[in-house]
Amino acid sequence: MKKWYVVNTQANQEIRAEINLARQGYQVFLPYFMKSRKHARKIDIVKKPLFPGYIFVALDVTIDSWSPINNTFGVRRLVANGNHLPSLPDQFVSCLKDTSNTPEHADPDLRIGTKVKFLTGPFANVIGTLSQMIDKERISILLDLLGREVTATTSRLNVTPAT
C-alpha cells in the first residue's frame, strides 16, 4: 500500500528533483502557488513551491526501492528517522491536491491586515493594507490617499506583500 513520504531537496531544486524522480518511475507531488513578480519593468506570474525545499513521493516501502531517491539530482535526502521512514497522514496530500496547484491558489503571504504593494495600474508602487478577501481572485485594499481612507478592489495577482 503506497503512502506519501517527504523528500528534502537541494536549494531551489524542487522542480529538478520532481522531474528526475518522475523519470525513475516514482509518483511525485510538488504543491505550488502562483506569485506575481516584477522584474525589468515587466510583471510575470511564476510558480513557487508551497513548501520550499520539500516535495512528496508515494512509496510502498515493502515493494519499492527507496535508496535511489537519495542519489537523485536535486534531492538532498529522503526525510527519515534513522532507518525508519515516517509517512504523512493519509489525507494530508489529498487535501493539498484539492487546494493547491490551481491558478486561483495565490500567494499565501497575503493575509488580512498585511501591508501590500500594487504592482501595476494607477496605484503602481502604492502601499496599502489588505482589508478583505472578496473571493479567490479579488481582494480589497485600504489606501491612505490625500488624508482620506479609500478602498480599492483589485486582483490578488496585482499585489505583492510590501517589504
C-alpha positions in Angstrom: 0.0 0.0 0.0 1.5 3.3 -1.1 1.9 6.1 1.4 3.3 9.6 1.0 6.8 10.5 2.3 8.8 13.7 2.4 11.8 14.4 0.3 14.2 17.3 1.2 15.5 18.9 -2.0 18.6 21.0 -2.6 18.1 24.8 -2.5 15.7 25.9 -5.3 15.8 22.5 -6.9 12.3 21.3 -6.3 11.3 21.1 -9.9 14.6 19.4 -10.9 14.1 16.8 -8.2 10.4 16.3 -9.2 11.4 15.7 -12.9 14.2 13.3 -12.1 12.2 11.3 -9.6 9.3 11.0 -12.1 11.8 9.8 -14.7 12.8 7.0 -12.3 9.1 5.9 -12.1 8.2 7.5 -8.7 4.9 9.1 -8.1 5.8 12.7 -7.1 3.8 15.7 -5.9 5.1 19.3 -5.7 2.5 21.7 -4.3 2.9 25.2 -5.6 1.1 28.6 -5.7 1.1 31.4 -8.2 3.1 34.5 -7.3 3.4 37.8 -9.2 6.9 39.0 -9.7 8.1 42.4 -11.0 11.4 42.3 -13.0 12.8 44.7 -15.5 9.5 46.7 -15.7 7.6 43.5 -16.5 5.3 41.6 -14.3 5.4 37.8 -14.5 3.2 35.2 -12.8 5.5 32.4 -11.6 5.0 29.1 -9.8 6.6 29.0 -6.3 6.8 25.9 -4.1 4.3 25.9 -1.3 6.9 24.2 0.9 10.3 25.4 -0.3 12.9 22.7 -0.1 10.4 19.8 0.1 8.4 17.6 -2.3 6.4 14.4 -1.6 6.8 11.0 -3.1 4.4 8.0 -2.9 6.1 4.7 -2.0 5.2 1.2 -0.9 8.2 0.6 1.4 7.6 -3.2 1.3 8.0 -3.3 -2.5 9.6 -0.1 -3.8 13.3 0.5 -3.5 13.7 3.9 -1.9 17.5 4.1 -1.7 17.9 5.6 -5.2 15.9 8.6 -4.1 18.9 10.0 -2.1 21.2 9.8 -5.1 18.8 11.7 -7.5 19.8 15.0 -8.9 18.1 17.8 -7.0 17.4 15.7 -3.9 19.3 16.2 -0.7 17.8 13.3 1.2 14.6 11.4 1.9 13.4 12.6 5.4 13.9 9.6 7.7 14.4 8.9 11.4 17.4 6.5 11.2 16.2 3.6 9.1 12.6 4.4 9.8 10.6 6.3 7.1 7.8 8.3 8.8 4.8 8.6 6.4 2.5 11.5 6.1 -1.2 11.2 7.4 -3.4 9.6 4.7 -5.5 12.7 4.0 -2.6 15.3 4.0 -1.6 15.1 0.4 -5.1 14.6 -0.9 -6.2 17.8 0.9 -3.2 19.6 -0.6 -4.0 18.4 -4.1 -7.5 19.7 -3.7 -6.4 23.2 -2.5 -3.1 23.8 -4.4 -1.8 23.7 -8.0 -4.6 25.8 -9.4 -4.4 29.2 -10.9 -6.6 30.6 -8.2 -4.2 29.5 -5.5 -2.4 32.8 -4.9 0.3 33.9 -2.6 -0.1 32.5 1.0 1.7 35.6 2.4 -1.5 37.7 1.6 -3.5 37.9 4.8 -5.9 40.4 6.1 -4.1 43.2 7.9 -0.8 42.8 6.0 0.8 45.6 4.0 0.7 45.1 0.3 2.2 47.0 -2.7 0.4 47.4 -6.1 2.5 46.1 -9.0 0.7 47.7 -11.9 -2.1 50.2 -12.8 -2.8 53.7 -11.5 -1.7 52.7 -8.0 1.6 51.1 -9.0 4.1 51.0 -6.1 1.5 52.4 -3.7 1.4 50.6 -0.4 -1.9 49.8 1.4 -3.4 47.4 3.9 -5.2 44.2 2.8 -8.7 44.6 4.3 -10.8 41.9 2.7 -10.6 38.7 0.6 -13.6 39.1 -1.7 -13.2 35.8 -3.5 -10.4 33.6 -4.8 -9.4 36.2 -7.3 -10.2 39.6 -5.9 -9.2 41.5 -2.7 -10.0 44.8 -1.2 -7.1 47.2 -0.2 -7.4 50.1 2.2 -5.3 53.1 1.0 -4.5 56.4 2.6 -4.9 59.0 -0.2 -4.9 62.7 0.3 -5.6 62.3 4.0 -8.6 60.0 3.5 -9.0 56.3 3.7 -10.1 54.8 0.3 -10.9 51.2 -0.5 -9.7 49.8 -3.8 -10.6 46.4 -5.3 -8.0 44.5 -7.4 -6.9 41.1 -8.5 -4.8 39.1 -6.0 -2.1 38.8 -8.6 -1.8 42.6 -8.9 -0.3 43.0 -5.4 2.7 41.6 -3.5 3.5 41.7 0.2 5.2 45.0 1.0 8.8 44.6 2.2 
